[in-house]
Amino acid sequence: MTTINQLIKNERIRRIKKSKTPRLEKSPQKKGLCERVFLITPKKPNSALRKITRVILLSTKTKTHAYIPGIGHKLQRFSNVLIRGGRVKDVPGLRYQVIRGVLDSTPVYSRRRALSKYGCTNFFMVRKKKRWKK
């Protein structure tokens, strides 16, 4: 514990909080252009093929990798995407994710839960509307 005299001589140094998503530059999303779409295998206990795209952010011209969530996608080279912050636990170094259902990234149509995260409309409501028409 510091004494009052020590605090008078030297003030307490406040630690600067490091950003978890530095490429977004404090904005919620950024628009980018897909440079390459490829697959990566995750860390040790898990085994799968994680879909990843290399994105050139249009505002800052910096390159970063972003995870493509959900089952299936139609992204390819020169597709426009919107990325957000959010890491993938089992792939080291991935800090960003592609937002599905915006720009060129298609929504995941076969979802039953967490529909808004994957950009799909509520298909339960669509089914109810069809029943009423009969």
N, C-alpha and C positions, 0 to 999 in steps of 0.2 A: 504494500500500500504506500502510495506516495504522500509526502507531507505537504502542507500548505506552501511552505517556502519553495519546495521543488516545483510545485504547480505554478507559482508566480514566475519563476525563472523560465520554465518550459511548459507551454500549454500541452494538453493532451492531443495526440495526433489521431484524427479520425480516419478510419480505414475507408478507402474508396470502394464502393460495391462494384464488382466486375459483372458486366452484362453476360447473360447466358446465350443471347442471340445478337452478337455484335454486327453481323451483316445487315440486319433489319434497321439498324440505326434508330432505335426507339419508336419505330412505326409498327403497327399491328401486322400489316402484310406488305409484300413487295411483289411487283410484277417482274417476270423473268422469261427468258427464252431457253428452251431445252437444247442443250448442246449434244448430249449423249444419254441414252437410256440403257441401263445394264442391270445385272443381277449380282448380289453379294451374299455370301453365307454368313450367318450370325455367329456370335461368340459361343464358347465351349458347350454348355449343356444343351443348347438348342440346335436344331438342324432344319433348315428350310432355305428357300431362295427369296431374299428380300429385293423388291423392285426399287431401284434408285435411279434418279436422273441428275445429271450435272447441269446446273442452271446458271446462265449469265444474267445477273440482275441488271435491268435496263437503266435504272437511275444512276447506279454507281459503277457500272461496267465491271463488277467483281464476279468471280466464279465461286460457286458453292454447290454442295451436294444436298439433295432433298429426297426424302422418302415418299414413295407413292403408296398411300394407305388403301386398304380394301382389296377385294377380289377382282382381278382383271383391270386393264386400262388400255386406252388407245393412244397413249402419248408416244410421240416419235420425235425425231430431230426437227428443230424449228417450230415446235409447238409452243404456244404462249401459255404460261402457267402463273398462278398466284401462290406464293409460299407464305407460310406462317411459322412461328416458333413452335417447338415441341420436339423433344428428343425421342429416339428409339432406343430402348434399354439394351437390347441385345446386339446392336451394331455400333461399335465405337466410332465417335467422331461425327455422328449424324445429329444435327441440332435443329433441322428444319423439315417441314412436311408440306407436301403439295395439297392445296385445298381442292377437293373434288367438287364437280358440278359447276365450276367457274371457268370462263374462257375456253380453252381447248380440252381440259380434263373432263371426261364424262362422269356422271354420277354412278354410284354402285346401285343397280336396280334391285338386286336380290336381297336387300337388307330387311331385317325385321326389327332390329333394335338400333338405337343411336343413329337414326335416319339423317338428322341434320348434320352430323359430323361427316357424312359421306355424300352429301349433296343430293339426296334423293327425296322425292316428294312422298308424302304419307300415302302408301298404297292401300292401307286399311280403309281410308276415307273413299278412295276410288272404288273399292269393292262394294262399299255400302251404297254408293250412288247407283251402281249397276243393278243392285238388288231391287231398289225402289222403282226402276224403270220397268221391270217385268210385270 
